[in-house]
Amino acid sequence: MRSIIDTRPFPAAPPRFNLAGHVLRRALDGPEKPALVLLHPDHDQMISTRDLVAMAQGTAAALLDQGLTPGDRILMRLGNGLAFHLVFLGAIWAGLVPVPTSAALTGAEITKLSALVAPRLILAEPGIALPETDTPVLAPDLQNWALKPPAPLHLGDSNREAYVIFTSGTSGTPMAVSHAHRVILARAAMHQGWEGLRPTDRLMHAGALNWTFTLGAGLLDPWTVGATALIPVAGTLPPALPHLLKRAKASIFAAGPGIFRQMLRQDMPPLPHLRHGLSAGEGLPDALRQHWLRATGTDLHEALGMSEISTFISGSPTRPAPPGTTGYVQPGRHVAVLDPEGQAVARGEPGELAVATTDPGLMRGYLCQPAPQGPWFRTGDVVQMAADGTITHLGRKDDLLNAGGFRVSPTEVEAAFHNLPGILTSAATEVEVTPGTRIVALFYESSCDIDAEALHQCAEKTLARWKQPRHYQRLDALPRTANGKITRRALAASFRKDET
C-alpha cells in the first residue's frame, strides 16, 4: 500500500468572494455575543460581534480614505492589541492586502522584509521598529475610524491575494507567502479535524498574532464558526497564563509546546471550563502531553503544518493521535509521502510529506518566485505513514542528522531527554569537531549543568548507539526565531569543543 491519502473535494469557492466577509458572516447574521476578549493582567476588554463588524468596516473605510485601492499592500507594525485585529480584517474587507509582521523585528530586519512586499502604507504603533523607507506611516486611530460609514465589502476572484505572511525563518531567511481569499475555505477541515471547535467555545491563544497558528486558530477560526476569541495582551508571560485561562473561562487553549512547558512549572489552578488544548509550531513530546493531562485533566492535540498551507495533519478530540505520532490527514486533503523521484513510498517507509497543489489552503506562491508547479507541493518535512494512515513526523529534511552514515531524526534524539529532571527543553544537531568529522550534539536549557553520566544513561535507555549524542552542552537559552521556534542551524555557533 502506497503512502497517499485523497479525501477531496473541498466545496468550490463562490465566483465572487471575500475572506473577511466569510469570517464575519456569523457575526453579521447571528445574535450579538462576545467576539473578542483582550485579556489584561487585571481586567478584560470585550468587543461584541456587532462592534467587531462595525469597527472592521470603519477601519476599511479609513484605509480607503488614504488613497489606497484594492490590491495595495499594508505593512502592519502592530502589537497583540485591538488595532491588529481591526486592520487585518478591515484591510481584507476593503480588498487591500495586510502584511502582518513580528513586533520583535529590528529596524534592519523589517527594512529587508518591507522592500520585498513593497507596501503602499505602513500601519504602526509607538515603540515598534520601522523600516527605512519613504512609504507613508500611519498610526491607528480606532476611536475615529469606528465612527466612519461602513465600507462596502469588496468581492472578487477567490484566487486574488488576501494577505501576505512571513515564514518563521527557521531555514535561514524568512519567505514572504502570498495567500488567496480561498485559504479560509480550507480551514474548515481544521474545525473538527483538529480543533473540535464549537460556536459556544471560548478559545484562548497565547502566540503572537503575526504567526499563522495564532492568526488562524486564534482569530479566524473562532469567528468563522461563531465562537469567542480570547487573546492575552502583549507582554503577558507564560506564568500568568494559567490564571488567565481560569478567569476567562477558556474552553480551548492553543499554544506552542514551549508555552505549555513553561506553564507546567507553575501550580495549575482548577480549569473546569477547559475541554482540551491545541499545540503546533514544534513537535509535541508525549511526555509533555502526559504532563499536561495529569495537571489539567485535559488532552493536547497536535497539528503539523507550515506558513504555506497552515495545518493539514493533526489529532483531534474525536480522533486523538496515537502516542508517538502527529495524527491523521485532515478531511478534504490530498496528501502523499514521496521519494526523491516524486513517487509515493510504501507505507512504513520514510519520505517527504507533500500536499496537492489543488488544495485551496495552499499559498498562491512566494513573492518574487514562480507559483508552485506540478501535482505536489513538497513541504520539506520527513514523515512515515503507517498502514492505518497515521503520520509520524521525523523532522525537517534539512535538519536530519548523519550519524555514522545513518540518517537520524533530531526529534527522536530530543524525545529521549524530555523526562530527564532539570532539562527545560533541548535541541539536537550536528557539529564538526575536526575537519570532516561530525557528531551528534545535544544542546539543552537548564538552570545548571546536568551530570554527564546522567545524560549518557538517559540516551542509552532509548536510543541506539549510533543515535546517541557525543556532545552535551547547556545554554541559557536555545536560539529561536521571533515566533519562538528553535533554530537548530544556529546551534553550531555555540559549540564549545572543550566540552566534548
GUGUVEX-368004 format. One record per residue (C-alpha): residue number from 1; residue in one letter; chain; x, y negated, z negated. Coordinates in nm, 4 decimals. Each point is the difference from the previous one (the first is absolute). Layout:
% GUGUVEX-368004
     i   aa   ch          u          v          w
   NUM    A    A          X          Y          Z
...
% end
This chain:
% GUGUVEX-368004
     i   aa   ch          u          v          w
     1    M    A     0.0000     0.0000     0.0000
     2    R    A     0.1366    -0.3408     0.1007
     3    S    A     0.0280    -0.3035    -0.2276
     4    I    A    -0.2710    -0.2076     0.1593
     5    I    A    -0.3372    -0.1181    -0.1336
     6    D    A    -0.2595    -0.1870     0.2072
     7    T    A    -0.3106    -0.1202    -0.1853
     8    R    A    -0.1018    -0.2756     0.2425
     9    P    A    -0.1895    -0.1992     0.1058
    10    F    A    -0.0371    -0.3282    -0.1880
    11    P    A    -0.3110    -0.2002     0.0924
    12    A    A     0.0665    -0.2359     0.2899
    13    A    A     0.0484    -0.3675    -0.0809
    14    P    A    -0.2751    -0.2372     0.1153
    15    P    A     0.0904    -0.1976     0.3155
    16    R    A     0.0074    -0.3230    -0.2066
    17    F    A     0.1440     0.0414    -0.3458
    18    N    A     0.1668    -0.1837    -0.2894
    19    L    A     0.1837     0.1642    -0.2897
    20    A    A    -0.1020    -0.2613    -0.2580
    21    G    A    -0.3633     0.0206     0.1066
    22    H    A     0.0099     0.3762    -0.0461
    23    V    A     0.1644    -0.0261    -0.3429
    24    L    A    -0.2485    -0.2611    -0.1251
    25    R    A    -0.3109     0.1643     0.1471
    26    R    A    -0.1066     0.1449    -0.3373
    27    A    A     0.0608    -0.3353    -0.1682
    28    L    A    -0.2108    -0.1745     0.2663
    29    D    A    -0.2899     0.2445    -0.0072
    30    G    A     0.0030     0.1517    -0.3483
    31    P    A    -0.0957    -0.1287    -0.3448
    32    E    A     0.2269    -0.2516    -0.1699
    33    K    A     0.2598     0.1617    -0.2280
    34    P    A     0.3638    -0.0516    -0.1005
    35    A    A     0.2190     0.0361     0.3114
    36    L    A     0.3346    -0.1053    -0.1463
    37    V    A     0.1276    -0.0340    -0.3544
    38    L    A     0.3408    -0.1619    -0.0542
    39    L    A     0.1367     0.1373    -0.3261
    40    H    A     0.1882    -0.2563    -0.2083
    41    P    A     0.1723     0.0964    -0.3275
    42    D    A    -0.2714    -0.1606    -0.2133
    43    H    A    -0.2955    -0.0501     0.2345
    44    D    A    -0.1514     0.1111     0.3308
    45    Q    A    -0.1075    -0.2001     0.3056
    46    M    A    -0.2983     0.1535     0.1764
    47    I    A    -0.0997    -0.0707     0.3616
    48    S    A    -0.3424     0.1255     0.1075
    49    T    A    -0.0719     0.1536     0.3382
    50    R    A    -0.1953    -0.3106     0.1017
    51    D    A     0.2834    -0.2326    -0.1032
    52    L    A     0.2637     0.2167     0.1675
    53    V    A    -0.1809    -0.0194     0.3333
    54    A    A    -0.0654    -0.3750    -0.0283
    55    M    A     0.3588    -0.0760    -0.0999
    56    A    A     0.1428     0.2197     0.2763
    57    Q    A    -0.2232    -0.1698     0.2588
    58    G    A     0.0988    -0.3426    -0.1318
    59    T    A     0.3675     0.0951     0.0127
    60    A    A    -0.0497     0.1107     0.3606
    61    A    A    -0.1458    -0.3405     0.0833
    62    A    A     0.2866    -0.1810    -0.1750
    63    L    A     0.2588     0.1952     0.1951
    64    L    A    -0.1721    -0.0747     0.3304
    65    D    A    -0.0036    -0.3690    -0.1005
    66    Q    A     0.3823     0.0125     0.0160
    67    G    A    -0.0262     0.0336     0.3772
    68    L    A     0.0579     0.3735     0.0034
    69    T    A    -0.1643     0.2225     0.2596
    70    P    A    -0.0789     0.3733    -0.0074
    71    G    A     0.3153     0.2082     0.0297
    72    D    A     0.2229    -0.2530    -0.1803
    73    R    A     0.2055     0.1456    -0.2849
    74    I    A     0.0106    -0.1368    -0.3556
    75    L    A     0.2965     0.0831    -0.2238
    76    M    A    -0.1206     0.0604    -0.3575
    77    R    A     0.2368    -0.1036    -0.2799
    78    L    A    -0.2464     0.0665    -0.2802
    79    G    A    -0.0027     0.1874    -0.3303
    80    N    A    -0.2494     0.2525    -0.1394
    81    G    A    -0.2692    -0.2612    -0.0497
    82    L    A    -0.3324    -0.0988     0.1512
    83    A    A     0.1610    -0.1937     0.2865
    84    F    A     0.1512     0.3181     0.1411
    85    H    A    -0.3368     0.1754     0.0234
    86    L    A    -0.1807    -0.2947     0.1565
    87    V    A     0.2711    -0.0890     0.2529
    88    F    A     0.0330     0.3612     0.1143
    89    L    A    -0.3758     0.0507     0.0430
    90    G    A    -0.0724    -0.3516     0.1233
    91    A    A     0.2688     0.0095     0.2660
    92    I    A    -0.1231     0.3312     0.1430
    93    W    A    -0.3615    -0.1227    -0.0165
    94    A    A     0.1030    -0.2907     0.2247
    95    G    A     0.1953     0.2220     0.2406
    96    L    A     0.3350    -0.1205    -0.1339
    97    V    A     0.2821     0.2351    -0.0962
    98    P    A     0.1242    -0.0108    -0.3628
    99    V    A     0.3528     0.1222    -0.0731
   100    P    A     0.0323     0.0931    -0.3709
   101    T    A     0.3543    -0.0031    -0.1396
   102    S    A     0.1561     0.0773    -0.3354
   103    A    A     0.0254    -0.3009    -0.2314
   104    A    A     0.3345     0.1430    -0.1197
   105    L    A     0.1763    -0.0568     0.3337
   106    T    A     0.2796    -0.2569     0.0045
   107    G    A     0.0166    -0.2962     0.2346
   108    A    A     0.2497     0.1773     0.2264
   109    E    A    -0.2117     0.3155     0.0124
   110    I    A    -0.3269    -0.1733     0.0804
   111    T    A     0.1706    -0.2179     0.2621
   112    K    A     0.0911     0.3129     0.1988
   113    L    A    -0.3492     0.1468    -0.0301
   114    S    A    -0.1697    -0.3279     0.0888
   115    A    A     0.2017    -0.0285     0.3201
   116    L    A    -0.1213     0.3453     0.1000
   117    V    A    -0.3733    -0.0715    -0.0409
   118    A    A     0.0094    -0.3632     0.1260
   119    P    A    -0.2856    -0.1342    -0.2177
   120    R    A    -0.1955    -0.3137     0.0870
   121    L    A    -0.0578    -0.0804    -0.3687
   122    I    A     0.1463     0.0954    -0.3390
   123    L    A    -0.2313     0.0266    -0.3031
   124    A    A     0.2120    -0.0377    -0.3142
   125    E    A    -0.0266    -0.0343    -0.3751
   126    P    A     0.2592    -0.1790    -0.2181
   127    G    A     0.3066     0.1910    -0.1102
   128    I    A     0.0042     0.2428     0.2953
   129    A    A     0.2922    -0.0249     0.2435
   130    L    A    -0.0766    -0.1422     0.3428
   131    P    A     0.1700     0.0676     0.3324
   132    E    A     0.2245    -0.2536     0.1661
   133    T    A    -0.2319    -0.0978     0.2814
   134    D    A    -0.1916    -0.2906     0.1496
   135    T    A    -0.3302     0.1878    -0.0379
   136    P    A    -0.2547    -0.2057    -0.1998
   137    V    A    -0.0500     0.1041    -0.3627
   138    L    A    -0.3382    -0.0278    -0.1715
   139    A    A    -0.0888     0.0560    -0.3657
   140    P    A    -0.3302     0.1838    -0.0612
   141    D    A    -0.2815    -0.2293    -0.1148
   142    L    A    -0.2547     0.2593    -0.1044
   143    Q    A    -0.2335    -0.2389    -0.1803
   144    N    A    -0.0553    -0.2207     0.3045
   145    W    A     0.0113     0.2849     0.2495
   146    A    A    -0.2866     0.1715    -0.1796
   147    L    A    -0.2205    -0.3047     0.0750
   148    K    A     0.0495     0.0170     0.3770
   149    P    A    -0.2792     0.1251     0.2273
   150    P    A     0.0686     0.3664     0.0794
   151    A    A     0.1953     0.0796     0.3133
   152    P    A    -0.1703     0.2434     0.2397
   153    L    A     0.1318     0.3550     0.0102
   154    H    A     0.2431     0.0407     0.2897
   155    L    A    -0.0859     0.3154     0.1943
   156    G    A     0.2124     0.1628     0.2674
   157    D    A     0.1814     0.3120     0.1177
   158    S    A     0.0713     0.2320    -0.2933
   159    N    A     0.3539     0.0524     0.1355
   160    R    A     0.0987    -0.3644    -0.0339
   161    E    A     0.2438    -0.0979    -0.2755
   162    A    A    -0.1585    -0.0390    -0.3451
   163    Y    A     0.3039    -0.0353    -0.2287
   164    V    A     0.3739     0.0607    -0.0131
   165    I    A     0.1699     0.1658    -0.2940
   166    F    A     0.3652     0.0793    -0.0657
   167    T    A     0.1343     0.3429    -0.0835
   168    S    A     0.1704     0.0340    -0.3380
   169    G    A     0.3482     0.0038     0.1511
   170    T    A     0.1116     0.3325    -0.1474
   171    S    A     0.1639     0.0818     0.3355
   172    G    A     0.2085    -0.3171    -0.0067
   173    T    A    -0.1950    -0.2758     0.1761
   174    P    A    -0.3716    -0.0777    -0.0476
   175    M    A    -0.2032     0.0455     0.3172
   176    A    A    -0.2960    -0.2184     0.0948
   177    V    A    -0.3015     0.2284     0.0521
   178    S    A    -0.2928    -0.1315     0.2033
   179    H    A    -0.3376     0.1499    -0.0966
   180    A    A    -0.3241    -0.0202     0.1964
   181    H    A    -0.3469    -0.0746    -0.1336
   182    R    A    -0.0868     0.3687     0.0594
   183    V    A     0.2388     0.1057    -0.2810
   184    I    A    -0.2759    -0.0515    -0.2571
   185    L    A    -0.2112     0.2742     0.1612
   186    A    A     0.2740     0.2584    -0.0618
   187    R    A     0.0081    -0.0910    -0.3675
   188    A    A    -0.3391     0.1696    -0.0387
   189    A    A     0.1930     0.3296    -0.0007
   190    M    A     0.1649    -0.1044    -0.3262
   191    H    A    -0.3172    -0.0884    -0.1904
   192    Q    A    -0.0775     0.3655    -0.0733
   193    G    A     0.3111     0.1697     0.1405
   194    W    A     0.2115    -0.1725    -0.2648
   195    E    A    -0.1616    -0.2687    -0.2141
   196    G    A    -0.3343     0.1560    -0.0925
   197    L    A    -0.1358    -0.3535     0.0235
   198    R    A    -0.3597    -0.0877    -0.0914
   199    P    A    -0.1927    -0.3306     0.0120
   200    T    A    -0.0185     0.0065    -0.3814
   201    D    A     0.3783     0.0247    -0.0458
   202    R    A     0.2262    -0.2624    -0.1497
   203    L    A     0.3386     0.0625     0.1631
   204    M    A     0.3099    -0.1566    -0.1540
   205    H    A     0.3241    -0.0200     0.2000
   206    A    A     0.3325    -0.1000    -0.1534
   207    G    A     0.2014    -0.0676     0.3176
   208    A    A     0.0937    -0.3181     0.1859
   209    L    A    -0.2737    -0.1002     0.2440
   210    N    A     0.2340    -0.0136     0.3012
   211    W    A     0.0574     0.3766    -0.0351
   212    T    A    -0.2140     0.2126     0.2352
   213    F    A    -0.0981     0.2262    -0.2919
   214    T    A    -0.1364    -0.2896    -0.2063
   215    L    A    -0.1524    -0.1870     0.2899
   216    G    A    -0.1933     0.3055     0.1175
   217    A    A    -0.0833     0.2061    -0.3082
   218    G    A    -0.0109    -0.2983    -0.2361
   219    L    A    -0.2090    -0.2453     0.2023
   220    L    A    -0.1324     0.1066     0.3405
   221    D    A    -0.1292     0.3431    -0.1002
   222    P    A    -0.1907    -0.1096    -0.3142
   223    W    A    -0.1663    -0.2851     0.1874
   224    T    A    -0.0836     0.2193     0.3004
   225    V    A    -0.1956     0.2472    -0.2169
   226    G    A    -0.1426    -0.2695    -0.2304
   227    A    A     0.2212     0.0684    -0.3045
   228    T    A     0.1820    -0.2508    -0.2228
   229    A    A     0.3721    -0.0779     0.0399
   230    L    A     0.1999    -0.0677    -0.3179
   231    I    A     0.3380    -0.1706     0.0505
   232    P    A     0.2488    -0.0934    -0.2767
   233    V    A     0.1398    -0.3477     0.0554
   234    A    A     0.3598    -0.0528     0.1045
   235    G    A     0.2475     0.0605    -0.2785
   236    T    A    -0.2009     0.2741    -0.1726
   237    L    A     0.2489     0.2597    -0.1238
   238    P    A    -0.0682     0.3762    -0.0183
   239    P    A    -0.0178     0.0111    -0.3829
   240    A    A    -0.3070    -0.2269     0.0176
   241    L    A    -0.1877     0.2160     0.2515
   242    P    A    -0.1478     0.2671    -0.2328
   243    H    A    -0.1908    -0.2586    -0.2020
   244    L    A    -0.1091    -0.1832     0.3164
   245    L    A    -0.1377     0.3308     0.1295
   246    K    A    -0.2012     0.0408    -0.3176
   247    R    A    -0.1222    -0.3598    -0.0149
   248    A    A    -0.1002    -0.0056     0.3678
   249    K    A    -0.1794     0.3374    -0.0259
   250    A    A     0.1885     0.1210     0.3071
   251    S    A    -0.1286     0.3257     0.1465
   252    I    A     0.2912     0.0490     0.2444
   253    F    A     0.3581    -0.1170    -0.0423
   254    A    A     0.2518    -0.0218     0.2860
   255    A    A     0.3750    -0.0535    -0.0245
   256    G    A     0.3377     0.1366     0.1032
   257    P    A     0.1594     0.2819    -0.2021
   258    G    A     0.2416    -0.2420    -0.1657
   259    I    A    -0.2894    -0.1971    -0.1495
   260    F    A    -0.1647     0.3145    -0.1381
   261    R    A     0.3343     0.1034    -0.1497
   262    Q    A     0.0473    -0.3356    -0.1763
   263    M    A    -0.3570    -0.0028    -0.1296
   264    L    A     0.0452     0.3418    -0.1560
   265    R    A     0.2807    -0.1343    -0.2183
   266    Q    A    -0.2750    -0.1895    -0.1867
   267    D    A    -0.2709     0.1362    -0.2258
   268    M    A    -0.2910     0.0480     0.2387
   269    P    A    -0.3337    -0.1213    -0.1392
   270    P    A    -0.3179     0.2004     0.0612
   271    L    A    -0.1227    -0.0617     0.3573
   272    P    A    -0.3565     0.1338    -0.0005
   273    H    A    -0.0921    -0.1635     0.3333
   274    L    A     0.3017     0.1268     0.1960
   275    R    A    -0.0814     0.2860     0.2426
   276    H    A     0.3387     0.0433     0.1706
   277    G    A     0.3107    -0.1737     0.1309
   278    L    A     0.1484    -0.0481     0.3478
   279    S    A     0.3713     0.0158     0.0761
   280    A    A     0.1950    -0.0907     0.3159
   281    G    A     0.3211    -0.1660     0.1114
   282    E    A     0.2330     0.2712    -0.1329
   283    G    A    -0.0328     0.3693    -0.0738
   284    L    A    -0.2054     0.0827    -0.3086
   285    P    A     0.1869     0.2537    -0.2175
   286    D    A    -0.2151     0.2756    -0.1469
   287    A    A     0.1488    -0.0751    -0.3427
   288    L    A    -0.1245    -0.3593     0.0198
   289    R    A    -0.3441     0.1128     0.1167
   290    Q    A    -0.0234     0.2387    -0.2959
   291    H    A     0.1226    -0.2660    -0.2441
   292    W    A    -0.2729    -0.2372     0.1209
   293    L    A    -0.2600     0.2750    -0.0317
   294    R    A     0.0999     0.0710    -0.3605
   295    A    A     0.0025    -0.3702    -0.0913
   296    T    A    -0.3270    -0.1039     0.1675
   297    G    A    -0.1953     0.3174     0.0759
   298    T    A    -0.0164    -0.1034     0.3681
   299    D    A     0.1771     0.1256     0.3109
   300    L    A     0.2230    -0.1877     0.2452
   301    H    A    -0.0535     0.0440     0.3732
   302    E    A     0.2948    -0.0658     0.2270
   303    A    A    -0.0035    -0.1234     0.3595
   304    L    A     0.2692    -0.0088     0.2664
   305    G    A     0.0021    -0.2776     0.2546
   306    M    A     0.1924    -0.2932     0.1355
   307    S    A    -0.0567    -0.3629     0.0982
   308    E    A    -0.0504     0.1093     0.3605
   309    I    A    -0.3118     0.2073    -0.0798
   310    S    A    -0.0580    -0.0209    -0.3753
   311    T    A    -0.0849     0.3355    -0.1640
   312    F    A    -0.1136     0.3053     0.1935
   313    I    A     0.1118     0.2927    -0.2207
   314    S    A    -0.1418     0.0209    -0.3532
   315    G    A    -0.1608     0.1877    -0.2824
   316    S    A    -0.3373    -0.1158    -0.1313
   317    P    A    -0.2382     0.0528    -0.2929
   318    T    A    -0.1978     0.2545     0.2031
   319    R    A     0.3113     0.1688     0.1434
   320    P    A     0.3007    -0.0520    -0.2285
   321    A    A     0.3429     0.0693     0.1448
   322    P    A     0.1500     0.3295    -0.1234
   323    P    A     0.3046    -0.0481    -0.2270
   324    G    A     0.3138    -0.0833     0.1950
   325    T    A    -0.1879    -0.1241     0.3076
   326    T    A    -0.1201    -0.3400     0.1194
   327    G    A    -0.3413     0.1174     0.1138
   328    Y    A    -0.2010     0.0439     0.3171
   329    V    A    -0.0549    -0.1747     0.3322
   330    Q    A    -0.2822    -0.2495    -0.0464
   331    P    A    -0.3240     0.0560     0.1948
   332    G    A     0.0055    -0.1588     0.3440
   333    R    A     0.3784     0.0265     0.0403
   334    H    A     0.1994     0.1814     0.2683
   335    V    A     0.3364     0.0965    -0.1517
   336    A    A     0.2872     0.2303     0.0921
   337    V    A     0.3407     0.1089    -0.1322
   338    L    A     0.2458    -0.0158     0.2903
   339    D    A     0.3413     0.1340     0.0886
   340    P    A     0.2611    -0.2248     0.1711
   341    E    A    -0.1460     0.0862     0.3425
   342    G    A    -0.3485    -0.1158    -0.1041
   343    Q    A    -0.1584     0.3439    -0.0385
   344    A    A    -0.2033     0.0980    -0.3067
   345    V    A     0.2020     0.2298    -0.2278
   346    A    A    -0.1391     0.3160    -0.1586
   347    R    A    -0.1760    -0.0508    -0.3316
   348    G    A     0.2450     0.0277    -0.2862
   349    E    A     0.2847    -0.1436     0.2101
   350    P    A     0.1324    -0.3521    -0.0676
   351    G    A    -0.0433    -0.2647     0.2655
   352    E    A    -0.0767    -0.3666     0.0568
   353    L    A    -0.3488    -0.1197    -0.0851
   354    A    A    -0.1816    -0.1654     0.2897
   355    V    A    -0.3397    -0.1576     0.0506
   356    A    A    -0.1888    -0.0337     0.3277
   357    T    A     0.0374    -0.3360     0.1730
   358    T    A    -0.3792     0.0047     0.0493
   359    D    A    -0.0552    -0.0450    -0.3762
   360    P    A    -0.1814    -0.3335    -0.0528
   361    G    A     0.2058    -0.0579    -0.3142
   362    L    A     0.3303     0.0006     0.1881
   363    M    A     0.1658    -0.3361     0.0547
   364    R    A    -0.0130    -0.1832     0.3306
   365    G    A     0.3785     0.0025    -0.0164
   366    Y    A     0.3030    -0.1751    -0.1485
   367    L    A     0.0345    -0.3625     0.1044
   368    C    A     0.2469    -0.0499     0.2861
   369    Q    A     0.0006     0.3746     0.0729
   370    P    A    -0.2065     0.2212     0.2348
   371    A    A    -0.3201     0.1539    -0.1356
   372    P    A     0.0167     0.3686    -0.1040
   373    Q    A     0.0018     0.2230     0.3105
   374    G    A    -0.0890     0.3633     0.0599
   375    P    A    -0.2352     0.2229    -0.2004
   376    W    A     0.1811    -0.0234    -0.3363
   377    F    A     0.1359    -0.2661    -0.2313
   378    R    A     0.2883     0.1588    -0.1916
   379    T    A     0.0103    -0.1275    -0.3582
   380    G    A     0.3527     0.0970    -0.1051
   381    D    A    -0.1393     0.2053    -0.2911
   382    V    A     0.1138     0.3613    -0.0259
   383    V    A    -0.2744     0.2329    -0.1257
   384    Q    A    -0.1201     0.3594    -0.0049
   385    M    A    -0.3591     0.1012     0.0784
   386    A    A    -0.1189     0.3130    -0.1790
   387    A    A    -0.2383     0.2556     0.1464
   388    D    A    -0.2941    -0.1683    -0.1761
   389    G    A     0.0958    -0.3430     0.1369
   390    T    A     0.1571    -0.1458    -0.3136
   391    I    A     0.2903    -0.2356     0.0646
   392    T    A     0.3210    -0.0042    -0.2056
   393    H    A     0.2160    -0.3092     0.0444
   394    L    A     0.3737     0.0750     0.0171
   395    G    A     0.1231    -0.3573     0.0430
   396    R    A     0.0780    -0.2509     0.2705
   397    K    A     0.1928     0.1382     0.2964
   398    D    A     0.2765    -0.2545    -0.0571
   399    D    A     0.0117     0.0777    -0.3741
   400    L    A     0.0542     0.3761     0.0286
   401    L    A     0.3297     0.1035    -0.1519
   402    N    A     0.2624     0.2298     0.1513
   403    A    A     0.1456     0.2243    -0.2697
   404    G    A     0.2526     0.2498     0.1329
   405    G    A    -0.1745     0.0129     0.3366
   406    F    A    -0.3480     0.0420    -0.1543
   407    R    A    -0.2706    -0.2664     0.0256
   408    V    A    -0.1274    -0.0972    -0.3463
   409    S    A    -0.3063    -0.2046    -0.0901
   410    P    A     0.0905    -0.2835    -0.2408
   411    T    A    -0.3461     0.0208    -0.1536
   412    E    A     0.0607     0.3652    -0.0894
   413    V    A     0.3264    -0.0936    -0.1748
   414    E    A    -0.1644    -0.2873    -0.1855
   415    A    A    -0.2930     0.2162    -0.1115
   416    A    A     0.2406     0.2247    -0.1918
   417    F    A     0.0713    -0.2844    -0.2440
   418    H    A    -0.3478    -0.1481    -0.0528
   419    N    A    -0.0461     0.1697    -0.3377
   420    L    A     0.3502    -0.0616    -0.1329
   421    P    A    -0.0294    -0.2228    -0.3107
   422    G    A     0.1553    -0.3395     0.0473
   423    I    A    -0.0291    -0.0263     0.3791
   424    L    A    -0.2490    -0.2657     0.1027
   425    T    A     0.0356     0.0597     0.3744
   426    S    A     0.2628     0.1331     0.2373
   427    A    A     0.1074     0.0034     0.3636
   428    A    A     0.2189     0.2499     0.1864
   429    T    A     0.2231    -0.0890     0.2937
   430    E    A     0.3272     0.0909     0.1685
   431    V    A     0.3277    -0.1742    -0.0875
   432    E    A     0.3427     0.0304     0.1576
   433    V    A     0.2645     0.0973    -0.2587
   434    T    A     0.2893     0.0259     0.2481
   435    P    A     0.0076    -0.0694     0.3741
   436    G    A    -0.2212     0.2629     0.1611
   437    T    A    -0.1093     0.1571    -0.3302
   438    R    A    -0.3540    -0.0746    -0.1113
   439    I    A    -0.1863     0.1296    -0.3048
   440    V    A    -0.3480    -0.0238    -0.1481
   441    A    A    -0.0220    -0.2618    -0.2760
   442    L    A    -0.2773    -0.0831    -0.2440
   443    F    A    -0.0385    -0.3571    -0.1236
   444    Y    A    -0.2358    -0.0526    -0.2915
   445    E    A    -0.1509    -0.2734    -0.2127
   446    S    A     0.0389     0.0480    -0.3739
   447    S    A     0.0646    -0.2070    -0.3106
   448    C    A     0.3298     0.1857    -0.0513
   449    D    A     0.2232     0.2562     0.1700
   450    I    A    -0.1336     0.3557    -0.0152
   451    D    A     0.2342     0.2842    -0.0886
   452    A    A     0.1477     0.1497     0.3175
   453    E    A    -0.0483     0.3550    -0.1236
   454    A    A    -0.3716    -0.0622    -0.0540
   455    L    A    -0.0284    -0.1292     0.3561
   456    H    A     0.1827     0.3035     0.1427
   457    Q    A    -0.2157     0.2425    -0.1987
   458    C    A    -0.3167    -0.1731     0.1172
   459    A    A     0.1082     0.0345     0.3638
   460    E    A     0.0920     0.3674    -0.0391
   461    K    A    -0.3474     0.0880    -0.1275
   462    T    A    -0.1849    -0.0972     0.3198
   463    L    A     0.2491    -0.0698     0.2805
   464    A    A     0.2102     0.2379     0.2070
   465    R    A     0.3705    -0.0595    -0.0403
   466    W    A     0.0368    -0.1820     0.3313
   467    K    A    -0.2843    -0.2401    -0.0889
   468    Q    A     0.1438    -0.1042    -0.3368
   469    P    A     0.1501    -0.3498    -0.0311
   470    R    A     0.3764    -0.0151    -0.0352
   471    H    A    -0.0105    -0.3528    -0.1370
   472    Y    A    -0.2241    -0.1675    -0.2606
   473    Q    A    -0.0032    -0.3710    -0.0682
   474    R    A    -0.2160    -0.2244    -0.2153
   475    L    A    -0.1201    -0.3354     0.1319
   476    D    A    -0.1852    -0.2699    -0.1891
   477    A    A    -0.2404    -0.0162     0.2942
   478    L    A    -0.0217     0.1905     0.3281
   479    P    A     0.0016    -0.2203     0.3122
   480    R    A    -0.3522    -0.0755     0.1167
   481    T    A    -0.1784    -0.1941     0.2707
   482    A    A    -0.2186    -0.3017    -0.0776
   483    N    A    -0.2956     0.2421    -0.0213
   484    G    A     0.1766     0.2178    -0.2568
   485    K    A     0.1015     0.2941     0.2209
   486    I    A     0.3365     0.1615    -0.0727
   487    T    A     0.2534    -0.0483     0.2809
   488    R    A     0.2218     0.3074    -0.0036
   489    R    A     0.2250    -0.1448     0.2708
   490    A    A     0.1117    -0.2764    -0.2346
   491    L    A     0.1165     0.2417    -0.2704
   492    A    A     0.3369     0.0781     0.1623
   493    A    A     0.1186    -0.3533    -0.0755
   494    S    A    -0.0337     0.0766    -0.3751
   495    F    A     0.2022     0.3254     0.0169
   496    R    A     0.2930     0.0153    -0.2441
   497    K    A     0.2509     0.2714     0.0842
   498    D    A     0.1429     0.0021    -0.3511
   499    E    A    -0.3256     0.1584    -0.1248
   500    T    A     0.0095     0.2920     0.2463
% end
